[in-house]
Amino acid sequence: MKKVKIHVWGALRYLIFLGIVGVLWWYFRTYELFLMMILTMVVAAASAYVLYRERNSFSVGAFLPGGGIGRERTVPMSIRIRNVSRFLGFAAEVSYEIRNVFTGYESQGRERTWAGPGTSYVLERDLVSHHAGRVEIAVKEFVIWDWLGIFRMKNAVPDAAWVIVSPSMERADDEELSACVEDFPNENETKKRGTDVNPDYEIREYVPGDELKNIHWKLSAKTGRTMVRERLATGRDRINVLLALTENEDENDALMASLHGLGLLLLEKGYPVRLCWLGLGGNLQGRYLAEEGELESALDEILSVPGKMEPQKAQYAMEAEFPGEAYVLVKNGAYKGAYVKGR
């Protein structure tokens, strides 16, 4: 419930003014000064009452363009106050934060404006997306003041507006994976033995990152373990891909671009992919990919959490979670990845 509260400094200014009028009245005993003192108290009470009566007239929203955008793009952003009152306006103060969740960049600001009837713009400017990541603009506090600045009322703040800034996403032109991934084995070595065509699904145990819709509930109840259906491409073993992010923002942008091109190439070649990366808390996350849409979704998920990591920790976690399994380590440079044999 919204409550009107006294602002200490505003109330102090009001009391000083009222005290001065009171002293003058006590000294001069004039009718005019007495009326001024009474009028000052009435106006303060009326100001508080009008603010409380209009408590549900205000809302604030942050706005960014929908969909994803690329790096080094300029996009419009704004914070707007909506006042449904037909005639009354009030002073408003908005505290906000602009942040890139992936890089950890943050910028705070506070603006005061007059929230008249209709829509008022608190902030309206262009935002340049220098690095990939989930860029958010969040209203932290939204306060409406009465006309005398004595009373203030906090209003509800909305969820943050956000947009995904994507890295440079280009398809790999290499026809052979060996030209894209250092030490990648011959394609004949990656064919599944004993069969030319795999079934559409394989049953395996749940790992973090699996979607709930893929859980095999009947088999899970029967075995006492959470089992999922893994969709497979035909004829090839699954390829583990590890994204080891760094502390450098530019390097992470390049690694995300390499991951996109490498992932598309593997999927086009018919490889089911298990993509792994360090998530929140330094825990290894996994996502199974069998089509381009799942790759795009995984990239958005990675860009929506803090991305500054120590790359060695990702490799240690990968080898501890899947001992003996080979994986492709995403790289940036002449090769988009390096094939690391299980050990």
Secondary structure, DSSP 8 states (H G I E B T S, - for coil): ---EEE-HHHHHHHHHHHHHHHHHHHHH--HHHHHHHHHHHHHHHHHHHHHHHTTTSEEEEEE--SS-EETTEEEEEEEEEEE--SS--EEEEEEEEEEETTTTEEEEEEEEEEE-SEEEEEEEEEEEE-S-EEEEEEEEEEEEE-TTSSEEEEE-----EEEEEE--------SSGGGTEET---GGGGB-TT-SS--SEEEEE--TT--GGGB-HHHHHHHSS-EEEEE--SSB--EEEEE---S-HHHHHHHHHHHHHHHHHHHHTT--EEEEEE-GGG-EEEEEE-SHHHHHHHHHHHHTS-----HHHHHHHHHHHSTT--EEEE--SSSSEEEE---
